[in-house]
Amino acid sequence: FAGPPAEFFGPPAATQASTGNPFFEAEVNFQPQQMVTGDKVDVNGAIVVDYQQFPGMYPHAAGKIASNGPYATVKDIYKISGITDNDKVVFQKYEKMLTALPPGRMFDERINQRQST
């Protein structure tokens, strides 16, 4: 049995969902504002566990980054109050693997949830 003909299923589905309520359309069809390229971690969008890939950064230094911000540049992480000399060494070691994209929804959600140490 080959199954029903393609016409049975009708036209292709729309690429966007619809709530029927224009006030919620932006939420339902949310497109991330922050798209990290390559293997970099966005200091404005990452949560603490995203830094586990960098030995020595998780949990203390990662928690400091995730609990502060927003950051205009990656270098702004060196201005965080309460970071240690060891944190600065770790930041320097992985600085080229970090990026600072414009803060958006992920930053707001991260700060509101306070997922840090």
C-alpha positions as CSV (number, residue, x, y, z in Angstrom):
1,F,0.0,0.0,0.0
2,A,1.5,3.3,-1.1
3,G,-0.6,5.4,1.1
4,P,-2.9,8.3,0.3
5,P,-2.0,10.7,-2.5
6,A,-0.2,14.0,-1.6
7,E,-3.3,16.0,-2.3
8,F,-5.0,14.2,0.6
9,F,-2.8,16.2,3.1
10,G,-3.6,19.6,1.5
11,P,-1.3,22.5,1.1
12,P,2.0,22.7,3.1
13,A,1.7,24.0,6.6
14,A,2.6,27.6,7.4
15,T,6.1,28.2,8.6
16,Q,4.8,30.1,11.6
17,A,2.4,29.1,14.4
18,S,-0.5,31.3,15.1
19,T,-2.3,31.9,18.4
20,G,-5.1,34.0,16.9
21,N,-4.1,36.7,19.3
22,P,-1.8,39.3,17.8
23,F,-0.4,40.2,21.3
24,F,1.1,36.8,21.6
25,E,2.4,36.3,18.0
26,A,5.9,37.6,18.9
27,E,6.2,35.1,21.7
28,V,5.0,32.1,19.7
29,N,7.2,33.0,16.7
30,F,10.2,34.1,18.7
31,Q,13.4,34.3,16.8
32,P,16.6,34.6,18.9
33,Q,18.3,38.0,18.8
34,Q,21.6,36.4,19.8
35,M,23.1,33.9,17.5
36,V,26.6,32.8,18.5
37,T,28.9,31.9,15.6
38,G,31.3,29.1,15.9
39,D,32.1,27.6,19.3
40,K,32.0,30.9,21.3
41,V,30.0,31.4,24.4
42,D,28.0,34.6,24.7
43,V,28.7,36.3,28.1
44,N,25.3,38.0,27.8
45,G,23.3,34.9,27.1
46,A,25.1,32.0,28.7
47,I,24.0,30.4,32.0
48,V,26.5,29.1,34.6
49,V,26.6,25.5,33.2
50,D,27.5,26.8,29.7
51,Y,31.0,27.5,31.1
52,Q,31.7,23.9,32.3
53,Q,33.6,23.3,29.0
54,F,36.3,25.7,30.3
55,P,38.3,24.0,33.1
56,G,38.7,26.3,36.1
57,M,35.9,28.6,35.1
58,Y,33.0,26.6,36.6
59,P,31.4,27.3,39.0
60,H,33.0,30.4,40.7
61,A,34.1,32.5,37.7
62,A,31.2,31.4,35.6
63,G,28.8,32.4,38.4
64,K,30.3,35.9,38.5
65,I,29.8,36.3,34.8
66,A,26.3,35.0,34.8
67,S,25.3,37.1,37.8
68,N,26.4,40.4,36.3
69,G,26.2,42.3,33.1
70,P,25.2,43.2,30.5
71,Y,28.5,43.4,28.9
72,A,29.4,45.7,25.9
73,T,32.6,43.7,25.3
74,V,34.2,40.5,26.7
75,K,36.8,42.7,28.4
76,D,34.0,44.0,30.6
77,I,34.1,40.8,32.6
78,Y,37.3,42.0,34.2
79,K,35.3,44.9,35.8
80,I,33.1,42.5,37.8
81,S,33.1,43.3,41.5
82,G,34.5,40.6,43.7
83,I,36.5,38.6,41.1
84,T,39.7,37.0,42.2
85,D,43.1,37.1,40.6
86,N,42.5,33.4,39.7
87,D,39.3,34.4,38.0
88,K,41.2,37.0,35.9
89,V,43.7,34.3,34.9
90,V,40.9,32.0,33.9
91,F,39.1,34.8,32.0
92,Q,42.3,35.6,30.1
93,K,42.9,31.9,29.2
94,Y,39.5,31.6,27.6
95,E,38.8,35.2,26.5
96,K,39.1,34.3,22.8
97,M,36.4,31.7,23.2
98,L,33.9,34.2,24.5
99,T,31.8,36.8,22.8
100,A,29.5,39.6,23.9
101,L,26.4,39.9,21.7
102,P,23.8,42.5,22.4
103,P,21.8,41.5,25.5
104,G,18.4,40.3,24.6
105,R,15.8,37.9,25.9
106,M,18.3,35.3,27.2
107,F,20.1,38.0,29.3
108,D,16.8,39.1,30.8
109,E,15.7,35.5,31.6
110,R,19.1,34.6,33.0
111,I,19.2,37.6,35.3
112,N,15.6,37.0,36.4
113,Q,16.3,33.4,37.2
114,R,19.7,34.1,38.9
115,Q,21.1,30.7,37.8
116,S,24.5,31.3,39.2
117,T,26.7,30.5,42.3
